[in-house]
Amino acid sequence: MSVYGSFTLVKYIMSGEHIYTMSETVDAVELLQEALKSGSWNMDFNEKAEIVSVYWSPVFRRMVGYKDTTDFPDTLDSFINILYEEDRDRVVNHYWNSVKDYTNRCAYDIEYRIYTKNRGIRWFHAAGRVARRDDGSPIYIVGFFIDIDDQKKSEERIAAANKERDDQLAVLNSVAKMYYSMHLIDLKNDTYREYATNKNLVPFLNDTTRAREQMQITMENVVVPQYLNSVLAFTDLNTLPERMKDKQSLSAEFVGVHAGWFLATFSTIDSDSEGYPLRVMFTVQIIDDRKKREEYLYLRSMTDDLTALYNRRAYDEELENSGYLDWSKGEQDYD
């Protein structure tokens, strides 16, 4: 007889007290287990801590997709055989450690996966308590078994989402190190978020200033005067949505006070249904070394290596730019 065979439910009614029959008691326990979505089980041991009987409740069997002792016998192996391979050794070792801990300090409490017969692999949480003799040897263990698959899947989805977010943030932070500055701008709400800022820009930034105003203040302080008008037109957030409609990016080159030539780029993060950007990433990349190399290569192409004087190519280009060659052919447009 199982441990649950000794349970008695007592119900008090107006006419007196009523003692349930064994059949009624078992039915009530099963109803309670069904309501809690928890299947019970128990095992009895001899003085050597050897299993002498195993009981899997009907609710337990139904939770893993089986009917009765014909397809899921009352043996420990029945349970071990449906354990997920990666969890099997861990669960079995924990079970026996709990049973054979004569100090009763190691409680059986564990989560694992099971191959159910009709619902695939599912997560369960099991807990059990051991009754012991005076010498600490186990008499029996009583346990419950709860389906936590929905909770576990939800936790896994949250963990996966958090990992993806952390990975994206790590990538973003890595990319941000490549730029002089990097800011996410919300055009609709006129706000911005900083991802990278060079120390030369810090004095001009204010967290409480709106994005449009902040952009103008910063550019007025970091761009050389001869480029100021063009850079203010390029970074005008009021006109940016129209200029970037149906575009992925927009770039321009300017000269800064502190770092020389720089490349400013707006990149669309998301757009509305009509193609107007809602959020953009504004990045500034220093390209002064590149521009100097380009200038050096250009000068090399225009001068003679031995004399350092302009070569034939330089003169031909100058004539072409002046329009003289077109005039000599009678093709110069005077309109």
KEBA-161832 format. One record per residue: residue in three letters; x, y, z of N, C-alpha, C in turn. Coordinates in steps of 0.1 Angstrom, whole numbers, plus 5000, padded with zeros to 4 digits. Layout:
! residues N
AlaXYZXYZXYZ...
! end
This chain:
! residues 335
Met500949885000500050005000500950125000Ser500550234993501350354992501150435005Val502050525007502050615018500650685019Tyr500150725007498850795006497750705010Gly497950575011496850485016496550515030Ser497350575038497150595052496550735055Phe496350815044495750955046494250935048Thr493651015057492251015060491751165060Leu490751195052490151325052488951325060Val488751425069487651435078486851555074Lys485551545072484651655069483551665079Tyr483451785084482451815094481251875087Ile480051815090478751865084477851905095Met476651965092475752005102475151895111Ser474951775105474451665112475451595120Gly476751625119477751555127478951545118Glu479851445121481051435113480951305104His481651325092481551215082482951175079Ile483351045080484650995076484550945062Tyr485450995053485450945039485950805039Thr485450725029485950595026487350605019Met488050495019489450495012489250544998Ser488250494991488050534977487850684976Glu487050744985486750884985487950964988Thr488850914997490050985001490950994989Val491150874982492050874970491550974960Asp490250974957489651064947489951204951Ala489751234964489951374968491351414967Val492351324970493751364968494051384953Glu493551304945493751314931493151444925Leu491951484930491451604926492251724930Leu492851714942493651824947494951834939Gln495551714935496751714927496451774913Glu495251734907494851784894494751944895Ala494151994906493952134907495252204908Leu496252144915497552204917498452174905Lys498052094896498852044885500151984890Ser499951894900501151834907500851694909Gly501751604904501651464906502451414918Ser501851324926502551274938503251144935Trp504251114943504950984942505650954956Asn505850824958506650794970507350654969Met508350634977509150514977509450474991Asp509450334993509750285006511050215006Phe511850215017513150165018513350065029Asn514249965028514549885040515649945048Glu516149875058517249935066518549965059Lys518749905047519949925040519750035029Ala518650105030518350215021518150165007Glu517650045006517349984993515849994990Ile515450034978514050044975513249914976Val512149914983511349794984510049814977Ser509549944974508349964967508350104961Val507750124950507650254943506150284940Tyr505750404941504350434938504350564930Trp503850564917503650674909502050694909Ser501650814913500250844913499650844899Pro498350824898497650834885497850974879Val497851084887498051214882499451234876Phe500451174884501851174879501951114865Arg501350994864501350924851500751004840Arg499551064843498851144832499751264828Met500451324837501251444834502351414825Val502851284825503951244816503451164804Gly502051154803501451094791501150944792Tyr501150884804500950734805499650714813Lys499150584812497850544817497950474831Asp498750374831498750294844500050214845Thr500050104853501250034855501649944843Thr500749934834501049854822502049924813Asp501850054811502750134803503750214811Phe503550224824504550294832504550224846Pro505350114847505350034859505850114872Asp505450064883505950134896507350084899Thr508250144891509750114894510450254892Leu511650264898512450384896512950394882Asp513150284875513650284862512650344852Ser511350334855510350394846510550544846Phe510950604857511150744858512550784851Ile513550704854514850734849514850724834Asn514150634828514150614814513550724806Ile512750814812512150924805512851054808Leu513851054816514651174819515351214807Tyr515451344804516251404793517751364796Glu518451314785519751264787520751354794Glu520651484791521651584797521351604812Asp520151574816519751594830519851464838Arg519851344832519751214838520651194850Asp521951204847522951174858522751274870Arg522551404866522451504877521251474886Val520051434880518851404888519051274896Val519551174890519751044897520751064909Asn521851134907522751154917522151234929His521451334925520851424935519851344943Tyr519051254937518051174944518751084954Trp519751004950520350914959521150984970Asn521751104967522451184977521451224988Ser520251264984519251304994518751185002Val518551074996518050955003519050905013Lys520350905009521450845017522150945026Asp521651065027522151155036521551135050Tyr522151055058521651025071521451135080Thr522151245077521951365085520651445082Asn520051405071518851465066518951615063Arg520151655059520351795055520151825040Cys520351715032520251735018518751705013Ala518051805011516651785007516551764992Tyr515651674988515451654973514651764967Asp515251844959514551964953515351994940Ile514651974929515451984916514552014904Glu515052074894514352094881515052014870Tyr514251954861514751874851513751864839Arg514251804828513351784816513051634815Ile511851614809511351474807510851464793Tyr511051344788510451304775508951264778Thr508051344777506651304779506151224767Lys505151134769504751054758503951124747Asn503251234751502351294742502551444740Arg503551504748503751654747505151694745Gly506051594741507451624738508251644751Ile509351724750510151744762509651864770Arg509451844783508851944791509651954804Trp509652074810510352104823509452074834Phe510052014845509351984857510152014869His509452044880510152074893509651964903Ala510551894909510251794919510851824932Ala510151784943510651804956510151684965Gly510951644974510551534982511151544996Arg510551475006511051475019511151335024Val512251305032512551165036512151145051Ala511451045054511151005068512250905072Arg512850915084514050835087513850765101Arg514550655102514650585114515650655124Asp515750605136516550665146518050675141Asp518450575134519850575129520050655117Gly519050725112519150805100518850735087Ser518650605087518350535075516950575070Pro516750575057515450615052514350515053Ile513150565057511950475057511150485044Tyr510850615041510250635028510450785024Ile510250815012510350945006509050975000Val508451095002507251144996507551264988Gly507051264976507351384968506251424959Phe506451554953505451604944506251654931Phe505551654921506051674907505251774900Ile505851894897505052004891505552034877Asp504652064868504952104854505252254854Ile506552284851506952424851507352464837Asp506952394827507452414813507052554808Asp505852604810505452734805506352844812Gln506552824825507352924832508852924828Lys509352794825510752784821510952844807Lys509952814798510052864785510053014785Ser509253074794509153214795510453274800Glu511053204810512353254815513453244804Glu513353134796514353114785514253224775Arg512953264772512753364762513253504767Ile513053524780513553654786515053654786Ala515653534790517053524790517653544776Ala517053484766517453504752517353644748Ala516253704751516053844747517153934754Asn517353904767518353984774519753964768Lys520053844765521353814758521553884745Glu520453884737520453954724520654104726Arg519954154736520154294739521554324744Asp522054244752523454264757524454254746Asp524254154737525154144725525054264716Gln523854314714523654424705524354554712Leu524154564725524754674732526354664731Ala526854544733528254524732528854564718Val528054524708528454554694528354704692Leu527354764697527154914696528254984703Asn528654944715529655004722531054994715Ser531254874709532454854702532554944689Val531354954682531355044671531555184675Ala530955224686530955364691532455404693Lys533255314697534655354699535455394686Met534855364675535455404662535155544658Tyr534155614666533755744662534155854672Tyr534255974667534556084675533356114684Ser532156094678530956104686529856024679Met528855974687527855894682526555914691His525455954685524255994692523055934685Leu522155884692520855844687519855954689Ile519256004677518356114678516956074675Asp516056104684514556084682514056214676Leu513756214663513256334656511856374660Lys511056274664509656304667509656374681Asn510356324691510356374704511456484707Asp512356504697513356604698514356574710Thr514656444711515556404722516756324716Tyr517856304724518956234719519556154730Arg520256044726520955954736522455944732Glu523255964741524755954738525255814739Tyr526055774729526755654729528355674729Ala528755784723530155814724530355964722Thr531256024730531456164729532956194732Asn533556264723534956304725534956414736Lys536056414744536156514755536056654750Asn536456684737536356824732534856874731Leu533956774730532556814728531856824742Val532356774752531656764765531256904770Pro532057014769531657144774530457194768Phe530057154756528957204749527657124750Leu527757014757526556924758525856954771Asn524556944770523656954782522456864781Asp522356774791521356664790519956724789Thr519756844794518356894794517956974782Thr518956994773518757064761518156974750Arg517157024743516556944732517456924721Ala517256814713518156774703518456874692Arg517456944687517657044677518557164682Glu518257214693519057324699520457274702Gln520557154708521857094711522757084699Met522157034688522957014676523557154671Gln522757254671523157384666524257444675Ile524057434689525057484698526357414696Thr526357284695527557204693528357244680Met527557244669528257274657528857424656Glu528157514662528657654663529957664670Asn530257564679531457564687532557474682Val532357384673533357294669533757294655Val533057374647533357384632533957514629Val534957514620535657634616534657724609Pro534857864610533857954604533557934590Gln534557904581534257894567533257784564Tyr533157684573532257574570530957584578Leu530857684587529757684596528357684590Asn528157774580526857774573526457644567Ser527357584560527057454554526757344564Val527557344575527357234585526057254592Leu525657384595524357414601523157374592Ala523357394579522257344570522257194570Phe523357124570523356984569522756924582Thr523056974593522656924606521356974611Asp520657054603519357104606518356994608Leu517956964620517056854623515556884619Asn515257014616513957044612513757004597Thr514757014589514656984575515156834572Leu515756774582516356644580515356534575Pro514156524581513256424576512956434561Glu512756554556512456564542513656534534Arg514856564538516056534531516456384531Met515956314541516256174543515156084539Lys514056134534512956054530513355944521Asp513055814525513355694517514855674515Lys515655734524517155724523517655654536Gln518655574534519255504545520355584552Ser521055674545522055754551522255884543Leu522855984550523256114545524556154551Ser525556194542526856224548527356354542Ala528256414549528956534544530256554551Glu531256624545532556644551532756784555Phe533356814566533556944571534956954578Val535357074582536557084590536257134604Gly536757064614536557104627537657184634Val537357244645538357324652539357244658His538957124664539957044672540556934664Ala539856874655540356754649540556754633Gly540356874627540556884613539356824606Trp539556764594538456714586537656604594Phe536356604592535556504598534356464589Leu533956344590532756294582531556284591Ala530556364588529256354596528256274588Thr527656184595526656094588525356074597Phe524256094590522956054596522555914590Ser522255824599521755684594520455664599Thr519555624591518155594595518055464603Ile517455474615517155364624515755304621Asp514755394621513455344617512655464611Ser511655434602510955534595509455514597Asp508655614593507255594593506755534580Ser505455514579504955444567505155514554Glu505455644555505755724543507255744539Gly508055674548509455684545510255794552Tyr509555864560510255974567510955914580Pro512255944582512855894594512255934607Leu512155844617511655874630512855884640Arg513855794638515055804646516255784637Val517255854640518555844632519755834642Met520755774637522055774644522955874637Phe523455964646524356074640525756044645Thr526656014635528055984639528956084632Val530056104640531156194635532456114635Gln533056094623534356024622535456114617Ile536556114624537656194620538356134608Ile538456214597539056164585540256254581Asp540856334590541856424587543056354580Asp543456244586544656174580544356124566Arg543156074564542756034551542756144541Lys542256264545542256374536543656424533Lys544556414543545956454540546556354531Arg546256234532546856134523546356154508Glu545056184507544456214494545156334488Glu545356444496546056564491547456534487Tyr548156454495549556414491549556334478Leu548656244477548656164464548256244452Tyr547356344454546956434444548156514439Leu548856574449550056654445551156574438Arg551356444443552356364437551956334422Ser550656324419550256294406550356414397Met550456534403550556664395551956714394Thr552956654400554356714400555356604395Asp556456654391557456574386558356534398Asp558656404399559456354411560756414412Leu561456444400562856494401562856644403Thr561956724396562056864397561056924407Ala560056854411558956894420558157004413Leu558257014400557457114392556257044387Tyr555157124384553957074378554256994365Asn553656874363553856804351552856834341Arg552956754330551956784318550556764323Arg550256664331548956634336548356754343Ala549156814352548656934359548257044350Tyr549057074340548757174330547457144322Asp547357014318546156974310544956994318Glu544956954331543856974340543457114342Glu544557204343544257344345543657404333Leu544057364321543457414309542057364307Glu541757244311540457184310539457264320Asn539957284332539157354342538857504338Ser539857564330539657704326538657714315Gly538457614307537557614296538257654283Tyr539557664283540357714271540257604260Leu540357474264540257374254538957374247Asp537857394254536557394248536457514239Trp536957634243536957754235537657734222Ser538857664222539657644211538957554200Lys538057474205537257384196535957454192Gly535757574197534457634193533257594201Glu533557524213532457464220532157534233Gln532757644237532657714249531257774249Asp530557764260529157814262529357954269Tyr528858064262528958194268527658244275Asp526658164274525358204280525458224295
! end
